[in-house]
Amino acid sequence: MKTLTFILSIICASSLFAQTAKKYDNIDAYTEDLAKVKLNGKYGYINRKKVEVIPVKFADAENFSLNRAKVKLNGKWGFIDKEGNEITEMKYEDAWSFFDSRAAVKLNGKWGFIDRDGNEIIPCKYDKTLFHFNSSRMGVLLNKKWGFIDIDGNEITAFKYDEVKSFQENFALVKLDEKYGFINESGEEIIPLKYDDARSFSEDYALVKLNGKYGFIDKNGKEITAFKYDAAEDFCKSRALVKLNDKYGFIDKNGTEIIAVKYDRAKSFMYVETTYVTLNGKQGSIDINGKEVIPIKYDYLGGFVLSRARVKLGDKWGFVHENGKEITPAIYEDAGDLVFMEERAMIKLNGKYGFINADGKEVIPAQFDSAEEFNDGRALVSLNGKKFYINRRGQEIK
């Protein structure tokens, strides 16, 4: 009985969703338990029971953030709560969603900030602002110069900088007279403005440029590498990509070249344990210690989906796992570039098209004269001059 009740509840929920989907032109993903919906060019919101709790009447709208949503009515922006109550007048020329208990608003060409109750905590007097508060600090432009204010509007630096970046890891990058340095959260210039170029701190270190070459400094301004690199990227996974004499390698946080600067091309690790490299015209991947994971032997190594990528060896295509395991040998005349997007990859063998699954098994035999990638559970194929759609099992969709 419980099983039957559960099944009936699923059927009812599915039916309700289908009815709701038909009612609206678009339904966004849920944020903070409400979803933005669109109907005839207007926007409103529904709850998880698919009940329209805020009428579809706004000319534009954003998803909820900190229980507030930015909406547009009669050409002006304002904010509403989850009951649809207006917490500000619809009077702003522009606005940004709430972040860190503040939202930027634009009035009469100037920017300021409101709190979650709609009070203008920081007057609309600034020419520009950065995106949002970081470390409860915000960069703002006044009379063509940048400075920083805190979340209550107190000025923590003079308005003197030509350029500023948001605080990252408790430091903000600033520029004055073509030189870069860093300030702390108190507004003190803790690292002198002497660099020709710089990036914000990442994993406790910042990439800086001096006399045409790149190096890295720590939060005390200590240089952990010589200024010798032609190019470099931020630290990620405790490794930084560097370029020297047209070759690429990686340094660790001691400034040691932990992975030899020998590759023709390379990418940063970007929060994963392996990365692409090219050596002598061949592609593969290495781990953070420089060990080969995918052998550097392929003429092409594609992007990974479901931890799998297509590879090319000579004029044939195959598939590998990101751990280096070969899923299929390079035997195919072609392979689709949308690899395994719906757990299927298109292949061409002996002039015919078919599909394999993520294990490399040919689940739809290579029999079609042409084929397109799967999209929304179906793929367009042709056979003997006839075009039709098939499902993921290879059956024709009538």
Buried (B, 14 or more C-beta within 10 A) or exposed (E): EEEEEEEEEEEEEEEEEEEBEEBBEEBBEBBEEBBBBBBEEBBBBBBEEBEBBBEBEBBBBBBBBBBBBBBBBEEBBBBBBBEBEEBBEBEBBBBBBBBBBBBBBBBEEBBBBBBBEBEBBBEBEBBBBBEBBBBBBBBBBBEEBBBBBBBEBEEBBEBEBBEBBBBBBBBBBBBBEEBBBBBBBEBEEBBEBEBBBBBBBBBEBBBBBBEEBBBBBBBEBEEBBEBEBBBBBBBBBBBBBBBBEEBBBBBBBEBEBBBEBBBBEBBBBEEBBBBBBBBEEBBBBBBBEBEBBBBBBBBEBBEBBBEBBBBBBEEBBBBBBBEBEBBBEBEBBBBBEBBBBBBBBBBBBEEBBBBBBBEBEEBBEBBBBEBBBBEEEBBBBBBEEEEBBBEBEBEEEE
